[in-house]
């Protein structure tokens, strides 16, 4: 467990401590932010925590993110802060010089990801003498083009979206001064799973055809490296199972994202892709609000969140507070809130008060009946609950502190699962999380 801040003798010790923390503080994440007031969540926050973790207490928040504490803090807050830090993945904030990009109109985040991930893939493939790479979920093909051009690798990019397959193919074959023909090429194919085929069957068939196109004749077939950059939701654990089941794949490099899109059902439990490891399953991992735990894991990291200025943080907190008051009103009145536009309310400044918010919300959610009645009732609710805004600010900070614990639990579970199945697996930070919050890559190698 060398990738965690804390030291743990065994993975089951780590899982036990993590599940205990999430159980003790499940009120931090167990409901949607829109239901915070309706569900009475703010009353769970210890009163002596609130003045310490307000949004304008920058130094206190910065200390807590680093796992540091002030001796004047309450003991229970101190224990919470230290536990969150120990149970999180180790983040290195050292910046390295970014290579210049040859692409135009590509955002800095994508450049950072492609440059750094391609370098790691090239290094790992060279170490294992692998010359063929399969990218599942290739997108527009920037990563695969970089691997073929700079790392001298044959790359097969698989993608469900036909438009992206076409765009990636055109980019890979474009004859420009910056795209000099090389011995190795990136090619792209549409991956559309038919009802009678499994994903495993189709990938094996596509790879066999690819080897035929490359005129790969020797037996056994050459080893493959499976890669995924921002493999969304359940795709990451599915790729792990494919990696274990398809013998051609020897290496796996996987950057996961969008944990909130992971599906989870109470029954049948065996169909769930979390938890995967027997070690975590033995802890009866069914925390209350598990779907919202996934959502918390998918939020920005503390370092990324800290880049905002206090004014922006307060504006977001104010918007969350106002929205939760509208939800409380809707629950009391038996009204279903239906968006009439993508953003029902557009708040520009913290100076915009609740009255302005109410006027927009009534129209943005299409509240039926008399506007004046809605307005007055909402204002009454606001005046009855205005004192809770300070507690909501503290709750947001607590969610920021717990986010890396939730993400670590998901990723460590996957690593332990691979190890339980005889795979050498680990986690490594590959991106600067202030640029790309999903900054860890799962590395896996099949033993000889």
Phi and psi in degrees as a GROMACS rama.xvg file:
@    title "Ramachandran Plot"
@    xaxis  label "Phi"
@    yaxis  label "Psi"
@TYPE xy
-68.8345  -11.9104  UNK-2
-92.2452  1.6052  UNK-3
-98.3642  156.442  UNK-4
-66.7459  -40.4717  UNK-5
-85.7235  164.322  UNK-6
-103.801  126.181  UNK-7
-131.043  131.021  UNK-8
-65.7128  -39.1797  UNK-9
-140.264  158.195  UNK-10
-66.3508  -30.7014  UNK-11
-67.9332  -28.5933  UNK-12
-67.0255  -44.0337  UNK-13
-61.084  -47.1744  UNK-14
-62.7665  -40.0546  UNK-15
-63.4773  -44.8355  UNK-16
-65.6091  -40.4171  UNK-17
-65.0549  -46.1487  UNK-18
-65.3363  -32.7435  UNK-19
-66.5073  -44.0796  UNK-20
-62.1701  -44.9606  UNK-21
-67.3734  -31.3863  UNK-22
-71.6362  -43.3577  UNK-23
-66.1594  -32.1302  UNK-24
-120.715  34.8127  UNK-25
-67.2724  -17.0018  UNK-26
-65.9476  -18.1454  UNK-27
-69.5354  -31.0746  UNK-28
-128.401  -5.53436  UNK-29
-72.7232  -14.5368  UNK-30
-127.253  164.514  UNK-31
-67.6882  150.539  UNK-32
-60.7793  -28.0256  UNK-33
-67.7239  -19.5504  UNK-34
-103.324  9.27085  UNK-35
-56.1641  -47.0187  UNK-36
-77.6517  -42.1466  UNK-37
-60.1411  -35.3098  UNK-38
-91.3097  2.55036  UNK-39
67.6053  27.332  UNK-40
-65.0682  -36.0547  UNK-41
-65.3329  -19.8476  UNK-42
-76.4151  -11.9254  UNK-43
-78.5775  -19.4782  UNK-44
-73.1654  124.582  UNK-45
-56.7339  133.855  UNK-46
-60.0956  -33.8956  UNK-47
-79.9085  -3.42712  UNK-48
-82.9271  -29.5098  UNK-49
-60.8911  -49.1157  UNK-50
-69.1007  -16.458  UNK-51
-83.7483  -34.3112  UNK-52
-116.783  46.4007  UNK-53
-78.952  158.685  UNK-54
-64.3356  -23.1615  UNK-55
-89.8908  2.16852  UNK-56
-91.9099  65.1483  UNK-57
-57.7268  -46.4146  UNK-58
-64.5599  -39.469  UNK-59
-63.7218  -43.373  UNK-60
-64.7835  -42.932  UNK-61
-62.0396  -41.8209  UNK-62
-61.7113  -46.2805  UNK-63
-61.7802  -39.9763  UNK-64
-61.4061  -35.937  UNK-65
-82.3803  -1.24993  UNK-66
80.048  16.0832  UNK-67
-97.0525  154.278  UNK-68
-135.275  161.364  UNK-69
-104.816  134.799  UNK-70
-62.5439  -17.6953  UNK-71
-83.7588  -8.93315  UNK-72
-70.9597  153.155  UNK-73
-59.9864  148.562  UNK-74
-61.5919  -40.0455  UNK-75
-68.1758  -33.5821  UNK-76
-68.5044  -41.7543  UNK-77
-57.9173  -46.0308  UNK-78
-62.9899  -40.328  UNK-79
-62.8214  -47.7508  UNK-80
-60.707  -46.7327  UNK-81
-65.2995  -40.4897  UNK-82
-63.6247  -43.3794  UNK-83
-59.3556  -42.3965  UNK-84
-67.5481  -45.6609  UNK-85
-61.3712  -36.0008  UNK-86
-92.3313  12.7476  UNK-87
-105.634  158.194  UNK-88
-73.219  145.417  UNK-89
-72.6979  126.563  UNK-90
-112.149  130.265  UNK-91
-103.762  121.244  UNK-92
-93.399  5.32582  UNK-93
-66.2679  128.212  UNK-94
-91.8645  142.647  UNK-95
-118.081  155.001  UNK-96
-65.1116  131.315  UNK-97
-85.0401  136.651  UNK-98
-69.8477  148.215  UNK-99
-69.8023  140.127  UNK-100
-93.0869  144.328  UNK-101
-91.211  -2.60394  UNK-102
-93.9905  144.154  UNK-103
-102.87  147.993  UNK-104
61.5599  31.7185  UNK-105
-113.394  129.448  UNK-106
-69.947  154.446  UNK-107
-57.981  -33.1853  UNK-108
-62.3125  -47.3422  UNK-109
-63.7216  -41.5741  UNK-110
-60.3164  -46.3127  UNK-111
-57.2623  -44.2067  UNK-112
-68.367  -47.7339  UNK-113
-64.9885  -45.8067  UNK-114
-62.5049  -48.1036  UNK-115
-72.4787  -40.4788  UNK-116
-69.9183  -39.9244  UNK-117
-64.357  -37.0834  UNK-118
-62.9927  -42.6347  UNK-119
-67.4925  -43.2269  UNK-120
-61.5936  -45.3777  UNK-121
-59.4334  -41.3243  UNK-122
-65.3508  -47.0067  UNK-123
-65.7987  -39.5578  UNK-124
-66.6531  -38.4571  UNK-125
-63.8344  -40.595  UNK-126
-63.0076  -36.2225  UNK-127
-99.2019  6.61996  UNK-128
55.1208  43.6728  UNK-129
-100.591  132.761  UNK-130
-116.641  -3.57285  UNK-131
-126.911  130.601  UNK-132
-126.633  138.207  UNK-133
-117.275  120.703  UNK-134
-104.099  113.226  UNK-135
-95.6912  116.96  UNK-136
86.5196  55.1318  UNK-137
-74.4972  -16.1768  UNK-138
61.6543  -131.279  UNK-139
-89.2619  3.90062  UNK-140
82.6364  12.802  UNK-141
-62.129  -44.3603  UNK-142
-63.5561  -44.8141  UNK-143
-66.9065  -36.8317  UNK-144
-63.6184  -40.8438  UNK-145
-64.638  -40.2981  UNK-146
-65.4846  -39.3149  UNK-147
-73.6448  -39.3691  UNK-148
-74.825  -45.6393  UNK-149
-100.159  -24.3694  UNK-150
-110.352  0.0714564  UNK-151
56.1923  50.0755  UNK-152
-118.739  142.713  UNK-153
-79.1349  127.39  UNK-154
-127.626  131.357  UNK-155
-110.369  114.13  UNK-156
-98.4528  122.541  UNK-157
-108.954  132.006  UNK-158
-149.357  140.113  UNK-159
-76.6799  -32.4111  UNK-160
-81.1834  115.03  UNK-161
-61.8374  -36.2406  UNK-162
-63.2477  -42.7341  UNK-163
-66.5592  -36.1681  UNK-164
-60.7928  -44.639  UNK-165
-64.5215  -46.8775  UNK-166
-63.3779  -41.5273  UNK-167
-66.1493  -40.0335  UNK-168
-64.8801  -41.1935  UNK-169
-64.8238  -40.3148  UNK-170
-66.0606  -39.7804  UNK-171
-68.5132  -28.629  UNK-172
-105.223  -0.811066  UNK-173
-60.2024  134.486  UNK-174
-96.9741  87.0272  UNK-175
-124.213  161.607  UNK-176
-55.8041  -27.4918  UNK-177
-88.2983  -4.80459  UNK-178
-121.356  71.5942  UNK-179
-73.6136  131.013  UNK-180
-56.6209  135.222  UNK-181
-124.523  170.243  UNK-182
-66.2398  -37.2543  UNK-183
-99.1761  142.193  UNK-184
-130.449  157.377  UNK-185
-102.13  126.153  UNK-186
-122.253  155.192  UNK-187
-129.46  139.39  UNK-188
-135.738  147.754  UNK-189
-78.1194  134.269  UNK-190
-110.341  97.2976  UNK-191
-119.759  103.401  UNK-192
-72.1918  123.48  UNK-193
-84.4596  155.872  UNK-194
-61.2285  -31.6904  UNK-195
-86.9268  -5.68421  UNK-196
-112.109  145.687  UNK-197
-86.5769  160.361  UNK-198
-60.5171  -38.0081  UNK-199
-61.3159  -45.1532  UNK-200
-62.2544  -42.9508  UNK-201
-68.306  -40.9288  UNK-202
-63.4021  -41.9682  UNK-203
-62.6761  -38.4702  UNK-204
-67.8705  -44.4418  UNK-205
-63.9179  -41.4886  UNK-206
-64.2261  -40.6781  UNK-207
-61.9534  -41.871  UNK-208
-65.7212  -37.9459  UNK-209
-62.8161  -45.3292  UNK-210
-59.5419  -36.7669  UNK-211
-64.4281  -41.0469  UNK-212
-65.4293  -33.9638  UNK-213
-82.3788  -4.39206  UNK-214
59.594  42.1697  UNK-215
-81.1226  113.408  UNK-216
-111.834  -21.9781  UNK-217
-75.7124  153.198  UNK-218
-114.841  143.72  UNK-219
-70.6362  168.577  UNK-220
-59.5305  150.03  UNK-221
-63.3704  151.601  UNK-222
-66.5398  148.689  UNK-223
-117.289  150.822  UNK-224
-112.785  125.033  UNK-225
-94.277  132.608  UNK-226
-131.342  156.221  UNK-227
-154.02  124.477  UNK-228
-107.426  113.479  UNK-229
60.8363  55.6767  UNK-230
-74.3742  116.639  UNK-231
-83.7065  138.237  UNK-232
54.5012  -125.164  UNK-233
-74.1928  -9.18422  UNK-234
-61.7915  -36.3386  UNK-235
-60.8508  -54.1755  UNK-236
-64.2976  -30.9932  UNK-237
-63.7728  -41.8671  UNK-238
-63.4043  -36.8908  UNK-239
-61.7364  -41.9431  UNK-240
-66.7123  -39.5009  UNK-241
-61.6086  -42.6286  UNK-242
-59.4113  -42.0634  UNK-243
-71.9962  -33.0981  UNK-244
-87.3215  -28.1347  UNK-245
-95.27  116.059  UNK-246
-66.2432  -24.8218  UNK-247
-65.4174  -27.1767  UNK-248
-81.8778  123  UNK-249
-106.387  -27.891  UNK-250
-131.919  152.332  UNK-251
-138.071  129.552  UNK-252
-128.86  116.405  UNK-253
-136.043  122.134  UNK-254
-106.623  116.566  UNK-255
-92.9449  160.41  UNK-256
-158.574  178.939  UNK-257
52.0565  51.2117  UNK-258
-59.9535  -27.2592  UNK-259
-66.4802  -13.6205  UNK-260
-92.7367  3.56496  UNK-261
-70.4749  135.711  UNK-262
-88.9124  141.001  UNK-263
-145.936  128.659  UNK-264
-125.993  146.058  UNK-265
-67.9531  -35.5409  UNK-266
-141  138.565  UNK-267
-78.4313  134.158  UNK-268
-61.7934  -33.8116  UNK-269
-65.5219  -17.2789  UNK-270
-81.0845  -12.8638  UNK-271
-74.3953  148.049  UNK-272
-102.08  14.077  UNK-273
-151.362  131.824  UNK-274
-76.1835  158.101  UNK-275
-99.1662  -40.2859  UNK-276
-76.6581  144.543  UNK-277
-63.5207  -32.5575  UNK-278
-61.0329  -43.412  UNK-279
-79.086  -34.4984  UNK-280
-59.0298  -34.7606  UNK-281
-67.251  -15.465  UNK-282
-90.5754  8.33893  UNK-283
53.5572  60.0951  UNK-284
-76.053  83.9728  UNK-285
-136.17  61.1834  UNK-286
-63.0173  145.952  UNK-287
-60.7268  132.347  UNK-288
74.8866  37.1842  UNK-289
-62.4504  -33.4514  UNK-290
-65.5289  -34.5421  UNK-291
-76.7097  -22.9484  UNK-292
-66.1313  -40.484  UNK-293
-60.5353  -41.4992  UNK-294
-64.4245  -39.8238  UNK-295
-62.5262  -42.37  UNK-296
-61.4725  -29.3524  UNK-297
-84.8745  -4.97825  UNK-298
-75.1278  171.506  UNK-299
-64.8982  152.109  UNK-300
-73.4757  162.129  UNK-301
-55.4451  -41.3368  UNK-302
-64.7166  -38.356  UNK-303
-68.2465  -43.1888  UNK-304
-63.4372  -36.2816  UNK-305
-68.1222  -12.9851  UNK-306
-72.8402  -17.7633  UNK-307
-71.6717  152.37  UNK-308
-83.6193  163.396  UNK-309
-59.2392  -35.4506  UNK-310
-61.7229  -44.6933  UNK-311
-64.6768  -40.3046  UNK-312
-61.7246  -43.3242  UNK-313
-67.4249  -36.4458  UNK-314
-62.9317  -43.3582  UNK-315
-65.3023  -41.2507  UNK-316
-63.3541  -41.4017  UNK-317
-62.8016  -42.478  UNK-318
-63.2132  -43.3491  UNK-319
-61.9362  -41.3948  UNK-320
-62.8993  -49.3928  UNK-321
-61.2897  -42.8786  UNK-322
-63.7729  -37.7176  UNK-323
-69.7889  -28.8614  UNK-324
-68.5982  -40.393  UNK-325
-63.2637  -38.9289  UNK-326
-65.7455  -40.6279  UNK-327
-59.1203  -44.1757  UNK-328
-62.5439  -45.0314  UNK-329
-61.1791  -40.1165  UNK-330
-63.8742  -43.628  UNK-331
-65.7179  -35.5461  UNK-332
-92.2968  -4.2562  UNK-333
69.3527  35.0736  UNK-334
-103.126  133.517  UNK-335
-91.9704  121.055  UNK-336
-80.0761  119.558  UNK-337
-120.861  120.748  UNK-338
-64.6297  129.53  UNK-339
-92.2716  -10.9463  UNK-340
-154.852  168.774  UNK-341
-58.059  -43.9327  UNK-342
-117.299  101.831  UNK-343
-59.7447  -32.3304  UNK-344
-130.279  132.739  UNK-345
-119.884  98.0212  UNK-346
-93.8108  130.133  UNK-347
-100.871  -36.5509  UNK-348
-134.391  152.704  UNK-349
-67.3044  -17.757  UNK-350
-74.4457  -16.582  UNK-351
-67.8864  114.897  UNK-352
-82.9098  -177.891  UNK-353
-66.0495  -31.1675  UNK-354
-61.8258  -43.415  UNK-355
-62.9688  -41.184  UNK-356
-61.8375  -44.3296  UNK-357
-60.7416  -44.411  UNK-358
-59.1836  -40.9587  UNK-359
-72.1757  -39.1957  UNK-360
-65.9443  -38.7532  UNK-361
-58.7139  -42.4692  UNK-362
-81.9205  -38.8056  UNK-363
-66.3705  -28.5888  UNK-364
-103.72  0.222139  UNK-365
60.5836  46.4936  UNK-366
-64.908  129.305  UNK-367
-77.2418  156.82  UNK-368
94.2356  -159.719  UNK-369
-77.5131  125.9  UNK-370
-61.8092  -41.4506  UNK-371
-61.8458  -38.261  UNK-372
-65.8395  -46.9528  UNK-373
-57.745  -45.1248  UNK-374
-60.9059  -46.5445  UNK-375
-67.2536  -41.5689  UNK-376
-65.3981  -39.8807  UNK-377
-66.0061  -39.9021  UNK-378
-64.953  -36.2214  UNK-379
-63.9467  -41.4194  UNK-380
-63.812  -40.3788  UNK-381
-61.4863  -47.8814  UNK-382
-64.5943  -28.3903  UNK-383
-78.2765  -20.0157  UNK-384
-122.806  3.84685  UNK-385
-57.18  -30.0576  UNK-386
-66.9447  -11.7584  UNK-387
-85.3049  -6.22885  UNK-388
-60.7138  -39.2031  UNK-389
-62.0364  -41.1751  UNK-390
-66.0919  -35.5915  UNK-391
-65.7211  -38.3952  UNK-392
-58.3394  -43.4099  UNK-393
-64.3673  -39.786  UNK-394
-60.8262  -40.3149  UNK-395
-61.0753  -42.6712  UNK-396
-63.5491  -40.7267  UNK-397
-64.0569  -36.7757  UNK-398
-65.0501  -39.1371  UNK-399
-61.084  -41.5148  UNK-400
-70.1855  -31.3942  UNK-401
-87.1148  -17.5513  UNK-402
-54.4441  -49.7164  UNK-403
-65.7866  -22.9971  UNK-404
-68.9839  -43.9478  UNK-405
-64.0754  -43.7184  UNK-406
-66.7772  -41.0691  UNK-407
-61.0444  -40.8793  UNK-408
-58.01  -45.0191  UNK-409
-64.5785  -46.4423  UNK-410
-72.2709  -40.3201  UNK-411
-66.6555  -38.7986  UNK-412
-55.8224  -40.3582  UNK-413
-68.9348  -40.0791  UNK-414
-64.8691  -44.9727  UNK-415
-63.2766  -38.9113  UNK-416
-58.0088  -46.7199  UNK-417
-62.6312  -42.9362  UNK-418
-63.8147  -38.7732  UNK-419
-61.8102  -24.3854  UNK-420
-100.089  21.17  UNK-421
80.4101  16.931  UNK-422
-101.07  135.759  UNK-423
-75.5088  116.791  UNK-424
-139.292  148.913  UNK-425
-158.148  175.296  UNK-426
-119.091  144.029  UNK-427
-143.315  134.545  UNK-428
-70.7046  129.591  UNK-429
-118.818  -24.8052  UNK-430
-121.322  160.86  UNK-431
-76.334  117.434  UNK-432
-69.0373  -12.9986  UNK-433
-74.9959  -18.1907  UNK-434
-101.127  -47.8077  UNK-435
-129.977  99.1974  UNK-436
-58.4804  -34.6795  UNK-437
-84.7669  85.1375  UNK-438
-107.216  5.15228  UNK-439
-107.503  142.091  UNK-440
-111.698  135.49  UNK-441
-88.0307  122.288  UNK-442
-106.472  131.908  UNK-443
-141.881  139.823  UNK-444
-135.135  133.967  UNK-445
-79.6491  133.45  UNK-446
-71.6913  149.922  UNK-447
